[in-house]
Amino acid sequence: KQLVAVFSQLKAVWNSNPEWVQKYMDSIYEESLKEKEVPLGVGMHMADIYIDELSKNFDKNEMSHERVTQLLNPFLQALGKIQQVVLFQRIKE
């Protein structure tokens, strides 16, 4: 439910406050996917729910390539740095 609320807020401020959106995307990586500082289970859980909730809360007609890339960037960033194979595989899925 929290993620749904966050997605609603992202939609509301996307054009008016892109800096906030970027800071939030950075915090997803820092707080959920940065493997040396976050327990593996947190990253696995985030990978499990994020894309599913993203697809439920954003209409494909409102998603530009730029927005999709920005929303997926924490995971793309993690893929480039992850050393734990199990988390890497989960994100790839």
Biopython code that builds the backbone (N, CA, C, O; Angstrom):
import numpy as np
from Bio.PDB.StructureBuilder import StructureBuilder

atoms = [
    (1, "LYS", "N", (0.816, -1.197, 0.000)),
    (1, "LYS", "CA", (0.000, 0.000, 0.000)),
    (1, "LYS", "C", (0.856, 1.256, 0.000)),
    (1, "LYS", "O", (0.492, 2.260, -0.611)),
    (2, "GLN", "N", (1.984, 1.202, 0.678)),
    (2, "GLN", "CA", (2.866, 2.364, 0.697)),
    (2, "GLN", "C", (3.397, 2.672, -0.691)),
    (2, "GLN", "O", (3.493, 3.836, -1.080)),
    (3, "LEU", "N", (3.740, 1.643, -1.430)),
    (3, "LEU", "CA", (4.273, 1.849, -2.772)),
    (3, "LEU", "C", (3.219, 2.458, -3.682)),
    (3, "LEU", "O", (3.545, 3.294, -4.525)),
    (4, "VAL", "N", (1.970, 2.059, -3.529)),
    (4, "VAL", "CA", (0.879, 2.639, -4.311)),
    (4, "VAL", "C", (0.775, 4.131, -4.011)),
    (4, "VAL", "O", (0.600, 4.936, -4.927)),
    (5, "ALA", "N", (0.879, 4.504, -2.750)),
    (5, "ALA", "CA", (0.831, 5.918, -2.363)),
    (5, "ALA", "C", (2.004, 6.688, -2.960)),
    (5, "ALA", "O", (1.844, 7.823, -3.408)),
    (6, "VAL", "N", (3.165, 6.076, -2.966)),
    (6, "VAL", "CA", (4.342, 6.727, -3.545)),
    (6, "VAL", "C", (4.150, 6.924, -5.038)),
    (6, "VAL", "O", (4.458, 7.995, -5.562)),
    (7, "PHE", "N", (3.647, 5.916, -5.731)),
    (7, "PHE", "CA", (3.416, 6.059, -7.166)),
    (7, "PHE", "C", (2.407, 7.176, -7.448)),
    (7, "PHE", "O", (2.561, 7.914, -8.420)),
    (8, "SER", "N", (1.391, 7.303, -6.616)),
    (8, "SER", "CA", (0.413, 8.386, -6.781)),
    (8, "SER", "C", (1.084, 9.743, -6.619)),
    (8, "SER", "O", (0.812, 10.676, -7.375)),
    (9, "GLN", "N", (1.955, 9.842, -5.636)),
    (9, "GLN", "CA", (2.664, 11.104, -5.425)),
    (9, "GLN", "C", (3.632, 11.390, -6.573)),
    (9, "GLN", "O", (3.774, 12.539, -6.992)),
    (10, "LEU", "N", (4.290, 10.365, -7.077)),
    (10, "LEU", "CA", (5.183, 10.556, -8.217)),
    (10, "LEU", "C", (4.422, 11.123, -9.411)),
    (10, "LEU", "O", (4.890, 12.049, -10.075)),
    (11, "LYS", "N", (3.252, 10.565, -9.676)),
    (11, "LYS", "CA", (2.428, 11.070, -10.784)),
    (11, "LYS", "C", (2.072, 12.540, -10.578)),
    (11, "LYS", "O", (2.092, 13.335, -11.517)),
    (12, "ALA", "N", (1.748, 12.884, -9.341)),
    (12, "ALA", "CA", (1.306, 14.240, -9.034)),
    (12, "ALA", "C", (2.411, 15.287, -9.213)),
    (12, "ALA", "O", (2.133, 16.428, -9.582)),
    (13, "VAL", "N", (3.645, 14.903, -8.955)),
    (13, "VAL", "CA", (4.740, 15.890, -8.995)),
    (13, "VAL", "C", (5.708, 15.687, -10.160)),
    (13, "VAL", "O", (6.706, 16.400, -10.264)),
    (14, "TRP", "N", (5.427, 14.736, -11.020)),
    (14, "TRP", "CA", (6.391, 14.383, -12.058)),
    (14, "TRP", "C", (6.874, 15.592, -12.850)),
    (14, "TRP", "O", (8.078, 15.781, -13.023)),
    (15, "ASN", "N", (5.949, 16.402, -13.327)),
    (15, "ASN", "CA", (6.331, 17.549, -14.150)),
    (15, "ASN", "C", (6.717, 18.769, -13.330)),
    (15, "ASN", "O", (7.558, 19.562, -13.753)),
    (16, "SER", "N", (6.110, 18.925, -12.167)),
    (16, "SER", "CA", (6.353, 20.127, -11.372)),
    (16, "SER", "C", (7.589, 20.045, -10.491)),
    (16, "SER", "O", (8.148, 21.073, -10.110)),
    (17, "ASN", "N", (8.026, 18.818, -10.158)),
    (17, "ASN", "CA", (9.160, 18.687, -9.244)),
    (17, "ASN", "C", (10.038, 17.492, -9.631)),
    (17, "ASN", "O", (10.127, 16.521, -8.880)),
    (18, "PRO", "N", (10.684, 17.561, -10.794)),
    (18, "PRO", "CA", (11.499, 16.429, -11.236)),
    (18, "PRO", "C", (12.678, 16.124, -10.308)),
    (18, "PRO", "O", (13.161, 14.993, -10.265)),
    (19, "GLU", "N", (13.139, 17.134, -9.569)),
    (19, "GLU", "CA", (14.250, 16.901, -8.635)),
    (19, "GLU", "C", (13.814, 15.956, -7.515)),
    (19, "GLU", "O", (14.576, 15.082, -7.104)),
    (20, "TRP", "N", (12.589, 16.135, -7.025)),
    (20, "TRP", "CA", (12.070, 15.250, -5.984)),
    (20, "TRP", "C", (11.953, 13.823, -6.502)),
    (20, "TRP", "O", (12.297, 12.870, -5.803)),
    (21, "VAL", "N", (11.469, 13.685, -7.723)),
    (21, "VAL", "CA", (11.338, 12.352, -8.327)),
    (21, "VAL", "C", (12.710, 11.686, -8.395)),
    (21, "VAL", "O", (12.848, 10.513, -8.048)),
    (22, "GLN", "N", (13.718, 12.425, -8.838)),
    (22, "GLN", "CA", (15.061, 11.852, -8.945)),
    (22, "GLN", "C", (15.612, 11.485, -7.577)),
    (22, "GLN", "O", (16.239, 10.436, -7.425)),
    (23, "LYS", "N", (15.390, 12.322, -6.593)),
    (23, "LYS", "CA", (15.858, 12.006, -5.234)),
    (23, "LYS", "C", (15.181, 10.747, -4.712)),
    (23, "LYS", "O", (15.812, 9.934, -4.037)),
    (24, "TYR", "N", (13.911, 10.588, -5.019)),
    (24, "TYR", "CA", (13.206, 9.387, -4.570)),
    (24, "TYR", "C", (13.771, 8.145, -5.255)),
    (24, "TYR", "O", (13.965, 7.112, -4.614)),
    (25, "MET", "N", (14.033, 8.245, -6.547)),
    (25, "MET", "CA", (14.602, 7.103, -7.274)),
    (25, "MET", "C", (15.981, 6.762, -6.716)),
    (25, "MET", "O", (16.324, 5.588, -6.579)),
    (26, "ASP", "N", (16.765, 7.780, -6.397)),
    (26, "ASP", "CA", (18.080, 7.549, -5.787)),
    (26, "ASP", "C", (17.932, 6.859, -4.429)),
    (26, "ASP", "O", (18.727, 5.987, -4.078)),
    (27, "SER", "N", (16.911, 7.256, -3.670)),
    (27, "SER", "CA", (16.729, 6.651, -2.350)),
    (27, "SER", "C", (16.297, 5.189, -2.448)),
    (27, "SER", "O", (16.621, 4.396, -1.564)),
    (28, "ILE", "N", (15.579, 4.823, -3.495)),
    (28, "ILE", "CA", (15.228, 3.407, -3.678)),
    (28, "ILE", "C", (16.497, 2.584, -3.796)),
    (28, "ILE", "O", (16.620, 1.530, -3.174)),
    (29, "TYR", "N", (17.436, 3.060, -4.589)),
    (29, "TYR", "CA", (18.703, 2.334, -4.721)),
    (29, "TYR", "C", (19.446, 2.313, -3.387)),
    (29, "TYR", "O", (19.867, 1.256, -2.918)),
    (30, "GLU", "N", (19.600, 3.475, -2.790)),
    (30, "GLU", "CA", (20.386, 3.585, -1.560)),
    (30, "GLU", "C", (19.782, 2.787, -0.399)),
    (30, "GLU", "O", (20.515, 2.153, 0.360)),
    (31, "GLU", "N", (18.466, 2.813, -0.259)),
    (31, "GLU", "CA", (17.815, 2.206, 0.893)),
    (31, "GLU", "C", (17.371, 0.760, 0.674)),
    (31, "GLU", "O", (17.115, 0.043, 1.641)),
    (32, "SER", "N", (17.278, 0.323, -0.583)),
    (32, "SER", "CA", (16.730, -1.009, -0.841)),
    (32, "SER", "C", (17.634, -1.931, -1.654)),
    (32, "SER", "O", (17.532, -3.153, -1.541)),
    (33, "LEU", "N", (18.502, -1.368, -2.458)),
    (33, "LEU", "CA", (19.233, -2.206, -3.411)),
    (33, "LEU", "C", (20.749, -2.145, -3.305)),
    (33, "LEU", "O", (21.436, -2.926, -3.964)),
    (34, "LYS", "N", (21.277, -1.263, -2.515)),
    (34, "LYS", "CA", (22.729, -1.139, -2.371)),
    (34, "LYS", "C", (23.211, -2.278, -1.485)),
    (34, "LYS", "O", (23.141, -2.199, -0.259)),
    (35, "GLU", "N", (23.701, -3.336, -2.119)),
    (35, "GLU", "CA", (23.882, -4.607, -1.420)),
    (35, "GLU", "C", (24.838, -4.586, -0.237)),
    (35, "GLU", "O", (24.653, -5.377, 0.688)),
    (36, "LYS", "N", (25.832, -3.739, -0.216)),
    (36, "LYS", "CA", (26.767, -3.752, 0.905)),
    (36, "LYS", "C", (26.189, -3.093, 2.146)),
    (36, "LYS", "O", (26.696, -3.288, 3.250)),
    (37, "GLU", "N", (25.117, -2.305, 1.966)),
    (37, "GLU", "CA", (24.560, -1.578, 3.105)),
    (37, "GLU", "C", (23.145, -2.011, 3.470)),
    (37, "GLU", "O", (22.606, -1.576, 4.488)),
    (38, "VAL", "N", (22.545, -2.857, 2.655)),
    (38, "VAL", "CA", (21.157, -3.265, 2.873)),
    (38, "VAL", "C", (21.098, -4.790, 2.893)),
    (38, "VAL", "O", (21.720, -5.433, 2.048)),
    (39, "PRO", "N", (20.371, -5.378, 3.830)),
    (39, "PRO", "CA", (20.244, -6.840, 3.847)),
    (39, "PRO", "C", (19.661, -7.374, 2.527)),
    (39, "PRO", "O", (18.821, -6.728, 1.901)),
    (40, "LEU", "N", (20.112, -8.537, 2.130)),
    (40, "LEU", "CA", (19.686, -9.152, 0.883)),
    (40, "LEU", "C", (18.166, -9.254, 0.780)),
    (40, "LEU", "O", (17.608, -9.012, -0.291)),
    (41, "GLY", "N", (17.494, -9.603, 1.859)),
    (41, "GLY", "CA", (16.046, -9.771, 1.839)),
    (41, "GLY", "C", (15.294, -8.518, 1.440)),
    (41, "GLY", "O", (14.245, -8.603, 0.800)),
    (42, "VAL", "N", (15.812, -7.358, 1.807)),
    (42, "VAL", "CA", (15.165, -6.093, 1.457)),
    (42, "VAL", "C", (15.210, -5.898, -0.062)),
    (42, "VAL", "O", (14.200, -5.553, -0.677)),
    (43, "GLY", "N", (16.358, -6.116, -0.651)),
    (43, "GLY", "CA", (16.491, -5.994, -2.100)),
    (43, "GLY", "C", (15.637, -7.003, -2.840)),
    (43, "GLY", "O", (15.034, -6.676, -3.863)),
    (44, "MET", "N", (15.578, -8.218, -2.339)),
    (44, "MET", "CA", (14.761, -9.258, -2.968)),
    (44, "MET", "C", (13.289, -8.874, -2.911)),
    (44, "MET", "O", (12.567, -9.018, -3.897)),
    (45, "HIS", "N", (12.846, -8.387, -1.760)),
    (45, "HIS", "CA", (11.450, -7.995, -1.609)),
    (45, "HIS", "C", (11.109, -6.827, -2.548)),
    (45, "HIS", "O", (10.068, -6.833, -3.204)),
    (46, "MET", "N", (11.982, -5.846, -2.600)),
    (46, "MET", "CA", (11.744, -4.699, -3.473)),
    (46, "MET", "C", (11.672, -5.138, -4.932)),
    (46, "MET", "O", (10.812, -4.674, -5.680)),
    (47, "ALA", "N", (12.561, -6.020, -5.331)),
    (47, "ALA", "CA", (12.541, -6.522, -6.710)),
    (47, "ALA", "C", (11.246, -7.276, -6.989)),
    (47, "ALA", "O", (10.717, -7.209, -8.099)),
    (48, "ASP", "N", (10.739, -7.983, -6.007)),
    (48, "ASP", "CA", (9.496, -8.737, -6.185)),
    (48, "ASP", "C", (8.284, -7.837, -6.382)),
    (48, "ASP", "O", (7.438, -8.114, -7.232)),
    (49, "ILE", "N", (8.194, -6.776, -5.615)),
    (49, "ILE", "CA", (6.959, -5.988, -5.631)),
    (49, "ILE", "C", (6.997, -4.758, -6.537)),
    (49, "ILE", "O", (5.953, -4.338, -7.035)),
    (50, "TYR", "N", (8.152, -4.182, -6.759)),
    (50, "TYR", "CA", (8.233, -2.883, -7.438)),
    (50, "TYR", "C", (7.662, -2.925, -8.856)),
    (50, "TYR", "O", (6.787, -2.127, -9.191)),
    (51, "ILE", "N", (8.137, -3.830, -9.676)),
    (51, "ILE", "CA", (7.689, -3.878, -11.070)),
    (51, "ILE", "C", (6.215, -4.236, -11.147)),
    (51, "ILE", "O", (5.478, -3.669, -11.954)),
    (52, "ASP", "N", (5.783, -5.165, -10.321)),
    (52, "ASP", "CA", (4.379, -5.549, -10.310)),
    (52, "ASP", "C", (3.501, -4.342, -9.974)),
    (52, "ASP", "O", (2.513, -4.081, -10.661)),
    (53, "GLU", "N", (3.854, -3.619, -8.936)),
    (53, "GLU", "CA", (3.081, -2.439, -8.546)),
    (53, "GLU", "C", (3.205, -1.328, -9.579)),
    (53, "GLU", "O", (2.244, -0.598, -9.826)),
    (54, "LEU", "N", (4.351, -1.197, -10.169)),
    (54, "LEU", "CA", (4.553, -0.188, -11.206)),
    (54, "LEU", "C", (3.599, -0.430, -12.367)),
    (54, "LEU", "O", (2.960, 0.504, -12.853)),
    (55, "SER", "N", (3.501, -1.668, -12.810)),
    (55, "SER", "CA", (2.626, -1.985, -13.942)),
    (55, "SER", "C", (1.149, -1.799, -13.589)),
    (55, "SER", "O", (0.341, -1.520, -14.475)),
    (56, "LYS", "N", (0.786, -1.945, -12.336)),
    (56, "LYS", "CA", (-0.609, -1.766, -11.911)),
    (56, "LYS", "C", (-0.981, -0.296, -11.744)),
    (56, "LYS", "O", (-2.152, 0.065, -11.856)),
    (57, "ASN", "N", (0.011, 0.549, -11.477)),
    (57, "ASN", "CA", (-0.278, 1.933, -11.110)),
    (57, "ASN", "C", (0.048, 2.968, -12.168)),
    (57, "ASN", "O", (-0.239, 4.151, -11.988)),
    (58, "PHE", "N", (0.637, 2.542, -13.258)),
    (58, "PHE", "CA", (0.920, 3.467, -14.340)),
    (58, "PHE", "C", (0.326, 2.920, -15.624)),
    (58, "PHE", "O", (0.598, 1.783, -16.011)),
    (59, "ASP", "N", (-0.474, 3.722, -16.271)),
    (59, "ASP", "CA", (-1.048, 3.366, -17.563)),
    (59, "ASP", "C", (0.057, 3.498, -18.608)),
    (59, "ASP", "O", (0.804, 4.477, -18.607)),
    (60, "LYS", "N", (0.159, 2.519, -19.493)),
    (60, "LYS", "CA", (1.235, 2.566, -20.494)),
    (60, "LYS", "C", (1.135, 3.799, -21.371)),
    (60, "LYS", "O", (2.138, 4.225, -21.944)),
    (61, "ASN", "N", (-0.050, 4.384, -21.491)),
    (61, "ASN", "CA", (-0.220, 5.590, -22.302)),
    (61, "ASN", "C", (0.358, 6.833, -21.638)),
    (61, "ASN", "O", (0.637, 7.823, -22.314)),
    (62, "GLU", "N", (0.539, 6.792, -20.327)),
    (62, "GLU", "CA", (1.111, 7.944, -19.632)),
    (62, "GLU", "C", (2.615, 7.790, -19.392)),
    (62, "GLU", "O", (3.233, 8.642, -18.753)),
    (63, "MET", "N", (3.193, 6.720, -19.895)),
    (63, "MET", "CA", (4.602, 6.425, -19.636)),
    (63, "MET", "C", (5.462, 6.689, -20.866)),
    (63, "MET", "O", (5.420, 5.936, -21.840)),
    (64, "SER", "N", (6.230, 7.747, -20.813)),
    (64, "SER", "CA", (7.202, 7.999, -21.866)),
    (64, "SER", "C", (8.428, 7.112, -21.615)),
    (64, "SER", "O", (8.605, 6.572, -20.523)),
    (65, "HIS", "N", (9.254, 6.978, -22.629)),
    (65, "HIS", "CA", (10.495, 6.209, -22.487)),
    (65, "HIS", "C", (11.337, 6.782, -21.339)),
    (65, "HIS", "O", (11.931, 6.036, -20.560)),
    (66, "GLU", "N", (11.378, 8.093, -21.251)),
    (66, "GLU", "CA", (12.159, 8.755, -20.206)),
    (66, "GLU", "C", (11.645, 8.396, -18.804)),
    (66, "GLU", "O", (12.437, 8.143, -17.896)),
    (67, "ARG", "N", (10.327, 8.375, -18.636)),
    (67, "ARG", "CA", (9.753, 8.042, -17.328)),
    (67, "ARG", "C", (10.006, 6.587, -16.962)),
    (67, "ARG", "O", (10.350, 6.284, -15.819)),
    (68, "VAL", "N", (9.841, 5.702, -17.909)),
    (68, "VAL", "CA", (10.096, 4.282, -17.643)),
    (68, "VAL", "C", (11.551, 4.097, -17.226)),
    (68, "VAL", "O", (11.842, 3.399, -16.255)),
    (69, "THR", "N", (12.450, 4.717, -17.956)),
    (69, "THR", "CA", (13.875, 4.615, -17.633)),
    (69, "THR", "C", (14.155, 5.158, -16.240)),
    (69, "THR", "O", (14.905, 4.548, -15.478)),
    (70, "GLN", "N", (13.568, 6.287, -15.902)),
    (70, "GLN", "CA", (13.808, 6.869, -14.582)),
    (70, "GLN", "C", (13.256, 5.973, -13.474)),
    (70, "GLN", "O", (13.892, 5.815, -12.432)),
    (71, "LEU", "N", (12.080, 5.389, -13.691)),
    (71, "LEU", "CA", (11.484, 4.514, -12.686)),
    (71, "LEU", "C", (12.247, 3.201, -12.522)),
    (71, "LEU", "O", (12.239, 2.606, -11.444)),
    (72, "LEU", "N", (12.892, 2.758, -13.571)),
    (72, "LEU", "CA", (13.664, 1.514, -13.509)),
    (72, "LEU", "C", (15.135, 1.739, -13.159)),
    (72, "LEU", "O", (15.863, 0.784, -12.888)),
    (73, "ASN", "N", (15.562, 2.975, -13.166)),
    (73, "ASN", "CA", (16.982, 3.277, -12.958)),
    (73, "ASN", "C", (17.572, 2.694, -11.674)),
    (73, "ASN", "O", (18.706, 2.216, -11.718)),
    (74, "PRO", "N", (16.873, 2.701, -10.528)),
    (74, "PRO", "CA", (17.488, 2.092, -9.337)),
    (74, "PRO", "C", (17.872, 0.623, -9.569)),
    (74, "PRO", "O", (18.890, 0.153, -9.061)),
    (75, "PHE", "N", (17.057, -0.082, -10.330)),
    (75, "PHE", "CA", (17.323, -1.496, -10.599)),
    (75, "PHE", "C", (18.424, -1.658, -11.641)),
    (75, "PHE", "O", (19.246, -2.569, -11.545)),
    (76, "LEU", "N", (18.440, -0.782, -12.628)),
    (76, "LEU", "CA", (19.507, -0.825, -13.632)),
    (76, "LEU", "C", (20.852, -0.510, -12.978)),
    (76, "LEU", "O", (21.866, -1.140, -13.277)),
    (77, "GLN", "N", (20.842, 0.462, -12.094)),
    (77, "GLN", "CA", (22.054, 0.818, -11.350)),
    (77, "GLN", "C", (22.525, -0.365, -10.508)),
    (77, "GLN", "O", (23.719, -0.663, -10.464)),
    (78, "ALA", "N", (21.599, -1.030, -9.847)),
    (78, "ALA", "CA", (21.949, -2.180, -9.008)),
    (78, "ALA", "C", (22.516, -3.318, -9.851)),
    (78, "ALA", "O", (23.479, -3.969, -9.445)),
    (79, "LEU", "N", (21.927, -3.561, -11.018)),
    (79, "LEU", "CA", (22.423, -4.640, -11.882)),
    (79, "LEU", "C", (23.887, -4.440, -12.253)),
    (79, "LEU", "O", (24.637, -5.406, -12.397)),
    (80, "GLY", "N", (24.288, -3.187, -12.405)),
    (80, "GLY", "CA", (25.672, -2.897, -12.754)),
    (80, "GLY", "C", (26.652, -3.070, -11.608)),
    (80, "GLY", "O", (27.863, -3.099, -11.829)),
    (81, "LYS", "N", (26.143, -3.185, -10.379)),
    (81, "LYS", "CA", (27.026, -3.227, -9.214)),
    (81, "LYS", "C", (26.882, -4.469, -8.351)),
    (81, "LYS", "O", (27.750, -4.752, -7.525)),
    (82, "ILE", "N", (25.806, -5.209, -8.529)),
    (82, "ILE", "CA", (25.519, -6.356, -7.658)),
    (82, "ILE", "C", (26.532, -7.472, -7.844)),
    (82, "ILE", "O", (26.911, -7.809, -8.965)),
    (83, "GLN", "N", (26.961, -8.035, -6.731)),
    (83, "GLN", "CA", (27.848, -9.191, -6.772)),
    (83, "GLN", "C", (27.128, -10.462, -6.323)),
    (83, "GLN", "O", (27.614, -11.567, -6.566)),
    (84, "GLN", "N", (25.983, -10.314, -5.676)),
    (84, "GLN", "CA", (25.224, -11.475, -5.224)),
    (84, "GLN", "C", (24.356, -11.983, -6.372)),
    (84, "GLN", "O", (23.437, -11.296, -6.819)),
    (85, "VAL", "N", (24.650, -13.165, -6.832)),
    (85, "VAL", "CA", (23.987, -13.732, -8.004)),
    (85, "VAL", "C", (22.477, -13.848, -7.808)),
    (85, "VAL", "O", (21.715, -13.594, -8.740)),
    (86, "VAL", "N", (22.040, -14.223, -6.622)),
    (86, "VAL", "CA", (20.616, -14.429, -6.382)),
    (86, "VAL", "C", (19.830, -13.124, -6.544)),
    (86, "VAL", "O", (18.739, -13.141, -7.115)),
    (87, "LEU", "N", (20.350, -12.010, -6.064)),
    (87, "LEU", "CA", (19.682, -10.724, -6.225)),
    (87, "LEU", "C", (19.741, -10.275, -7.678)),
    (87, "LEU", "O", (18.759, -9.757, -8.209)),
    (88, "PHE", "N", (20.873, -10.468, -8.314)),
    (88, "PHE", "CA", (21.006, -10.125, -9.726)),
    (88, "PHE", "C", (19.949, -10.855, -10.554)),
    (88, "PHE", "O", (19.285, -10.246, -11.393)),
    (89, "GLN", "N", (19.794, -12.152, -10.318)),
    (89, "GLN", "CA", (18.798, -12.948, -11.052)),
    (89, "GLN", "C", (17.388, -12.467, -10.774)),
    (89, "GLN", "O", (16.567, -12.406, -11.689)),
    (90, "ARG", "N", (17.088, -12.120, -9.518)),
    (90, "ARG", "CA", (15.752, -11.673, -9.150)),
    (90, "ARG", "C", (15.411, -10.371, -9.864)),
    (90, "ARG", "O", (14.294, -10.212, -10.357)),
    (91, "ILE", "N", (16.339, -9.456, -9.924)),
    (91, "ILE", "CA", (16.102, -8.184, -10.615)),
    (91, "ILE", "C", (15.922, -8.426, -12.109)),
    (91, "ILE", "O", (15.054, -7.818, -12.736)),
    (92, "LYS", "N", (16.716, -9.290, -12.670)),
    (92, "LYS", "CA", (16.594, -9.594, -14.101)),
    (92, "LYS", "C", (15.230, -10.157, -14.448)),
    (92, "LYS", "O", (14.691, -9.880, -15.520)),
    (93, "GLU", "N", (14.672, -10.943, -13.546)),
    (93, "GLU", "CA", (13.362, -11.562, -13.802)),
    (93, "GLU", "C", (12.332, -10.485, -13.948)),
    (93, "GLU", "O", (11.158, -10.779, -14.169)),
]
sb = StructureBuilder()
sb.init_structure("model")
sb.init_model(0)
sb.init_chain("A")
sb.init_seg("    ")
for serial, (resi, resn, name, xyz) in enumerate(atoms, 1):
    if name == "N":
        sb.init_residue(resn, " ", resi, " ")
    sb.init_atom(name, np.array(xyz, "f"), 0.0, 1.0, " ", f" {name:<3s}", serial, name[0])
structure = sb.get_structure()
